[in-house]
Amino acid sequence: MSTHPSSSASGAKVRIKTLHSKKQRSEPITFLTAYDYPTAVALDRSGVDGILVGDSLGMVVLGYENTIPVTMQEMLHHCRAVSRGVSRAHMVGDMPFMSYQVSAAEALRNAGILLQKGGMDAVKLEGGRERAPAIKAIVSAGIPVMGHLGLTPQSVHQLGGWKVQAKSTEAARRLIEDSLTLEDLGCYAVVLESIPTEVAELISDKLDIPVIGIGAGTGCDGQILVTHDLLGLFDRFTPSFVKKYADLYSEMERAFREYIADVKDRRFPAAEHANSMDPQAFRELVREINTIEQEMDSEDDQPARLH
Ligand code: KIV
């Protein structure tokens, strides 16, 4: 947890029991993603309940095609930056591809790193019943696990692209079973991504743990979006379920163009952006420089000395 002095975040730390109470009171839970310190500070002060350091950082910050190339080192680097900016919100670190699939022992070690070195409060991983050994190992070590079902981006190749999931009766039934399994395994919350509203609502009703939706409609206990999508900072594409609250990419490009034009036309830096010296000290400096130059010139005029 950060102790940075400039933080004006107020209110008690959001804990898992806070999220569970919100579900019981039918009070919507808010999550957004962050990958760096300034965004984390702004989110924490804005009053969001939870911050996910998502492996979506691979796409929206690091420029990868999908989330598959993201490594533990990259996740750790960004988790540390985010945790330095947060004092109130609940923080979740995403487990990257291949950090939890190989063995339960590796999954536990990597989850531990995200808490111990990354400063996170919990971890998130993708998948259903096939993740039982990993989830059991992590939860039994006292590390809270958030599940992630539906469109699981780390399986984008297996799923055949970024498609809405659980549209058939069979696929929806399997998703419901997986959600119940995650709850039984001890997950404290689950993210449902890109699934029909009706299915998400059914699952939210059936589970005691909070269901956080993204592209899963209004019936979930809470919502999450990728912050770069919400801010209009990601120029490649915007999923149809995103509401853009700003167009910061255009604003950023406008500011860069204005700066370049200002420098070229000598409007920047202006007087108020520059520092000046005491005039008397500057006159002395010029006198000294002139004297040194004259001495050097007269030395150059001397004939070379013979040894
Ligand atoms: O990585 C991420 O940002 C996520 C959210 C889309 C839930 O997993």
Residues whose N, C-alpha, C, O or C-beta is under 5 A from the ligand:
A	BS01	KIV	T33 G54 D55 S56 V191
